[in-house]
Amino acid sequence: MSATHAVSTTAQSMTEAATRFLQSLDAEREALVSFDFESEAREDWHYVPRSRVGLSRGQMDESQLEPAHALMASGLSAVGAEKAEQIIRHEAVLGRIEGDSAQFARDPGLYFFSVFGSPGGEAPWGWRVEGHHLSLNYTFDGGELRSPTPSFFGANPAEVKDGPEKGLRILEAEEELGRELFLSLDDECRARAVVYPDAPRDMITRADRKVALGEPAGLPAAAMTAGQRDKLMALVRVYVDKNSEELTARAVRRIEKDGLDAIFFAWAGGEQRSQGHYYRLHGPSFFVEYDNVQNGANHVHSVWRDVEGDFGHDLLREHYSRHHR
């Protein structure tokens, strides 16, 4: 199967899912979910509780929730889809924990779907599903899926301490494999990997529209042992494997083409689960950032991004140079 055909399979699946979702809506709901591709809202993404545009799950009936969930799952693997659904359900867990002290509504209904442009055809279009601790963004051009990023997954609490969900850790692998890699380093390599004296309270890039950290920092994979590079790749796979099989294969091919040794691993903060900690992976084409500091180091933020191509920036520049001279 060629790379082009593999990507087209996912693009076709997403286009069909988006079309079916839109067809399930009445005129009022379709007006809420639909935006021009050029809308400023398309790149106005975030993972905190805030007001959002689009059509929320709480505004849908059962006949619309099913195609909405099918659309969300169309770009994800079974693992990725389950994590996304767990994050949505997790709002009820957080609401129970916070009780009357909650500053924000903790409602699984407050996850919003937005479609930018018209699904299908050659013109650029995209879609997003987003709420607290989840933001999935996809951009198409020329009938192809050009960008599946930014792709944000978070969890608060990172580990549920009591109640029916006690022990649940939605992003366990993201935390444990990052720590495992750091602890496998010798003292010299650890010193090179540490980029801040303390872990930042949140991801450095937060919800920026473009990764703009300059040159990678930390420990290059070229300085790691073969076993440590295997751990590094296992950590990378935790992020890319949330995507559909076709998107995962595309991401892995690109990383291999760039060269594993070109990836930098950076760390900040403590070594134990109870201590605030942070890491990032920075390669020529991709960027991962993870932070777990808030709420007593029990509140995870993590994101997979494209260094140049979030929201299809790199390929859309090519589109506009071809069609809008």
C-alpha positions in Angstrom: 0.0 0.0 0.0 1.4 3.3 -1.0 1.8 6.2 1.5 -0.6 8.3 -0.6 -3.3 5.6 -0.6 -2.8 5.0 3.2 -3.4 8.7 3.9 -6.3 8.8 1.5 -8.0 6.0 3.3 -8.1 8.0 6.5 -9.1 11.2 4.6 -12.0 9.4 3.0 -13.1 8.0 6.3 -13.0 11.4 8.0 -14.8 13.1 5.1 -17.6 10.6 5.2 -17.9 10.8 9.0 -18.0 14.7 8.8 -20.6 14.6 6.1 -22.8 12.1 8.0 -22.5 14.2 11.1 -23.5 17.4 9.3 -26.4 15.6 7.7 -27.7 14.6 11.1 -28.1 18.2 12.2 -31.1 20.5 11.8 -30.5 24.0 10.4 -30.0 25.6 13.8 -27.4 23.1 15.0 -25.6 23.1 11.6 -25.3 26.9 11.8 -23.6 26.5 15.2 -21.1 23.9 14.0 -20.2 25.5 10.6 -17.5 28.1 10.0 -15.6 29.4 7.1 -12.2 27.8 6.7 -10.6 31.2 7.0 -12.3 31.8 10.4 -10.0 33.0 13.2 -11.7 30.4 15.3 -10.0 27.5 13.4 -6.6 28.1 15.1 -8.0 29.5 18.4 -7.5 26.2 20.3 -7.0 25.6 24.0 -7.3 22.9 26.6 -8.6 24.9 29.6 -12.2 25.3 30.7 -13.4 28.4 28.8 -16.2 29.5 26.5 -16.0 27.9 23.0 -17.6 28.1 19.6 -19.2 25.2 17.9 -21.9 22.7 18.8 -21.5 21.0 22.1 -22.4 17.4 23.0 -24.9 18.8 25.5 -26.7 20.5 22.6 -27.1 17.2 20.6 -29.7 14.5 20.9 -28.9 10.8 20.7 -29.3 10.7 16.9 -26.5 13.3 16.6 -24.2 12.1 19.4 -23.5 8.8 17.6 -22.2 10.4 14.3 -20.3 13.0 16.4 -18.5 10.3 18.2 -17.9 8.4 15.0 -16.3 11.6 13.6 -14.1 12.0 16.7 -13.0 8.3 16.3 -12.3 8.5 12.6 -8.8 9.8 13.0 -7.9 7.8 16.1 -6.8 4.3 16.9 -8.9 2.2 19.4 -6.5 3.3 22.1 -6.7 6.9 21.1 -10.5 6.9 20.9 -10.8 5.3 24.3 -8.5 7.9 25.9 -10.5 10.7 24.3 -13.8 9.2 25.6 -12.3 8.7 29.0 -11.2 12.3 29.1 -14.7 13.5 28.3 -16.1 11.2 31.1 -13.4 12.4 33.4 -15.2 15.8 33.8 -17.7 14.0 36.0 -15.0 12.6 38.2 -13.3 16.0 38.6 -16.7 17.6 39.4 -17.3 15.0 42.1 -13.8 15.7 43.6 -14.2 19.5 43.5 -17.8 19.5 44.7 -19.0 22.9 45.8 -15.5 24.4 45.5 -15.5 24.1 41.7 -14.7 27.3 39.8 -15.8 25.9 36.5 -18.6 23.7 35.3 -17.4 20.1 35.0 -19.7 18.7 32.4 -19.1 16.0 29.8 -21.5 17.9 27.6 -19.1 20.8 27.2 -17.1 19.3 24.4 -17.6 21.2 21.1 -17.5 20.1 17.5 -16.6 22.6 14.7 -16.3 22.2 11.0 -14.4 24.7 9.0 -15.2 24.8 5.3 -17.0 22.1 3.4 -16.0 18.4 3.8 -14.7 16.8 0.6 -13.6 18.4 -2.7 -10.3 20.1 -3.4 -10.7 23.2 -1.3 -9.2 23.4 2.2 -11.4 22.4 5.1 -11.0 21.1 8.6 -12.7 20.1 11.8 -12.1 20.1 15.6 -13.4 18.5 18.7 -12.4 20.3 21.9 -13.2 20.8 25.5 -11.3 20.7 28.8 -8.2 18.5 28.4 -9.0 17.5 24.8 -8.3 19.2 21.5 -8.2 17.3 18.2 -7.5 19.4 15.1 -7.5 18.2 11.5 -6.8 20.1 8.3 -7.4 18.9 4.7 -6.4 20.3 1.3 -6.8 18.8 -2.2 -8.8 15.9 -0.8 -6.0 14.8 1.5 -5.6 15.0 5.2 -2.6 17.4 5.6 -2.4 17.8 9.3 -3.7 16.0 12.4 -2.2 18.5 14.9 -2.2 20.0 17.4 -3.4 16.9 19.3 -3.8 17.5 23.0 -4.7 15.0 25.7 -4.8 15.9 29.4 -6.2 14.5 32.7 -7.1 15.9 36.1 -6.7 13.9 38.3 -3.9 12.0 36.5 -4.7 9.2 39.0 -8.1 8.9 40.6 -7.4 8.4 44.3 -10.9 7.2 45.5 -14.4 6.4 44.4 -15.6 4.0 41.7 -12.8 4.9 39.3 -10.0 4.6 41.9 -6.7 3.7 40.3 -7.7 5.0 36.8 -4.7 6.7 35.1 -5.8 7.8 31.6 -2.3 8.9 30.6 -0.3 6.4 32.6 2.0 5.4 29.7 2.8 9.0 28.8 4.0 9.5 32.4 5.7 6.3 33.2 7.7 5.8 29.9 9.0 9.4 30.1 10.2 8.8 33.6 11.6 5.4 32.7 13.7 7.0 29.9 15.1 9.7 32.2 16.0 7.3 35.0 17.8 5.0 32.5 20.3 7.8 31.8 23.7 8.0 33.6 24.5 11.1 35.7 26.3 12.9 32.8 23.4 12.3 30.4 20.8 13.3 33.0 22.6 16.6 33.5 22.5 17.2 29.7 18.8 16.3 29.6 17.7 18.7 32.4 16.7 22.1 30.8 15.1 23.9 33.7 15.9 23.8 37.5 12.2 23.3 38.3 9.4 21.9 36.2 7.3 24.7 34.7 3.7 24.9 35.9 2.4 24.3 32.4 3.7 23.4 29.0 6.0 26.1 27.6 4.2 26.3 24.3 0.7 26.3 26.0 -1.8 26.8 23.2 0.4 28.8 20.9 -0.6 28.5 17.2 2.9 27.5 16.2 5.8 25.8 17.9 8.4 28.5 18.4 11.1 27.2 20.7 14.0 27.6 18.3 16.7 25.0 18.4 16.0 21.7 20.3 17.5 21.5 23.8 18.4 18.6 26.1 20.0 15.3 25.3 20.1 14.1 21.7 19.3 10.6 21.0 22.7 10.3 19.3 24.2 10.4 22.8 21.9 7.6 24.1 22.6 3.9 24.2 20.8 1.5 21.9 18.5 0.5 24.8 17.7 4.1 25.6 16.9 4.9 22.0 14.5 2.0 22.2 12.8 3.6 25.2 12.8 6.9 23.4 11.0 5.4 20.4 8.6 3.6 22.7 7.7 7.0 24.3 7.2 8.5 20.8 4.9 5.6 19.9 2.7 6.4 22.9 1.8 9.7 21.2 1.7 8.6 17.5 -0.2 5.4 18.3 -3.3 7.4 19.4 -3.8 8.1 15.7 -5.3 5.9 13.1 -3.1 3.2 11.6 -2.5 5.2 8.5 -1.6 8.4 10.4 0.7 6.5 12.7 2.5 4.9 9.8 3.0 8.3 8.2 4.3 9.8 11.4 6.8 7.0 12.0 8.1 7.1 8.4 8.7 10.8 8.7 10.6 10.4 12.0 12.7 7.6 10.5 13.4 9.7 7.5 14.5 12.6 9.7 16.7 10.2 11.8 16.1 9.0 15.3 19.4 10.5 16.4 18.1 14.0 15.6 15.5 13.8 18.4 16.2 15.7 21.7 14.9 14.6 25.0 14.5 17.3 27.7 13.5 17.0 31.4 12.8 19.2 34.3 11.6 18.6 37.9 11.6 15.6 40.2 12.1 11.9 39.5 9.2 10.5 41.5 5.5 10.5 40.8 4.7 12.8 43.7 7.1 15.4 42.4 6.3 17.9 39.7 8.0 16.9 36.4 8.1 17.9 32.8 9.6 16.6 29.6 9.6 17.2 25.9 10.7 15.5 22.7 11.9 17.8 19.9 12.7 16.5 16.5 13.2 18.1 13.1 9.5 17.7 12.2 7.6 16.8 15.4 7.3 18.1 19.0 5.9 16.5 22.1 5.4 18.4 25.4 4.3 16.9 28.7 3.8 18.6 32.1 2.6 17.2 35.5 3.0 19.8 38.2 -0.4 21.2 39.2 -2.7 19.6 41.9 0.3 18.0 43.7 1.7 16.5 40.5 -1.5 14.8 39.7 -2.7 16.9 36.7 -1.2 16.0 33.2 -1.1 18.1 30.1 0.4 16.5 26.9 0.5 17.4 23.3 1.7 16.1 19.9 2.6 18.9 17.4 4.1 19.4 14.0 7.1 21.8 14.1 6.1 23.6 10.9 2.7 22.1 9.9 0.2 22.5 12.7 -3.2 23.4 11.2 -1.6 22.5 7.8 0.5 25.7 7.8 3.3 24.4 5.6 1.1 22.7 3.0 -1.4 25.5 2.9 1.3 27.9 2.1 2.0 25.8 -1.0 -1.8 25.7 -1.8 -2.1 29.4 -1.7 1.0 29.9 -3.7 -0.5 27.7 -6.4 -4.1 28.9 -6.4 -4.0 32.5 -5.1 -1.0 34.2 -6.7 
